[in-house]
Amino acid sequence: MRLITAALEAFVGLIELKKTRYIDEIEDEIDELARIGSPAAKLRIERLGKRLSRERERTLRSTDDNVD
């Protein structure tokens, strides 16, 4: 039983790490596009900003669901 619990905790940790990396990648892309400053880059920033907001909301919501 302890082995299963440890495996599940490791899996949850991996998923959390992937979420964090994904959000970091979006933020890095926004920073890069901001340096470019073209109209196409501004449109992409707007779209990425919306995606980033959804991901942060989803992350916060999943964290709140796990609180006992």
C-alpha positions in Angstrom: 0.0 0.0 0.0 2.9 2.4 0.8 4.4 1.7 -2.6 1.1 2.7 -4.4 0.8 5.8 -2.3 4.4 6.8 -3.0 3.8 6.2 -6.8 0.7 8.3 -6.8 2.4 11.1 -4.9 5.2 11.0 -7.4 2.8 11.1 -10.3 0.9 14.1 -8.8 4.3 15.9 -8.4 5.1 15.2 -12.0 1.8 16.6 -13.2 2.3 19.7 -11.1 5.8 20.2 -12.5 4.5 19.9 -16.1 1.8 22.5 -15.3 4.4 24.9 -13.9 6.7 24.4 -16.9 3.9 25.0 -19.3 3.0 28.3 -17.6 6.7 29.3 -17.6 6.9 28.5 -21.3 3.9 30.7 -22.1 5.4 33.6 -20.0 8.7 33.2 -21.8 7.0 33.3 -25.2 5.1 36.5 -24.2 8.4 38.1 -23.1 10.0 37.2 -26.4 7.1 38.5 -28.5 7.0 41.8 -26.4 10.6 42.4 -27.5 9.5 42.0 -31.2 6.6 44.4 -30.9 5.1 43.7 -34.4 1.3 43.7 -34.9 1.3 40.0 -35.3 3.3 39.6 -32.1 0.8 41.8 -30.2 -2.0 39.6 -31.4 -0.2 36.5 -30.3 0.5 38.1 -26.9 -3.2 38.8 -26.5 -4.0 35.2 -27.3 -1.3 33.8 -25.0 -2.4 36.1 -22.2 -5.9 34.6 -22.4 -4.4 31.1 -22.4 -2.2 32.0 -19.4 -5.2 33.3 -17.5 -7.1 30.1 -18.1 -4.1 27.9 -17.1 -3.6 29.9 -13.9 -7.3 29.7 -13.1 -7.3 26.0 -13.7 -4.3 25.5 -11.5 -5.8 27.5 -8.7 -9.1 25.7 -9.0 -7.5 22.3 -8.9 -5.5 23.4 -5.8 -8.7 24.6 -4.1 -10.4 21.3 -4.9 -7.7 19.4 -3.1 -8.0 21.3 0.2 -9.8 19.2 2.9 
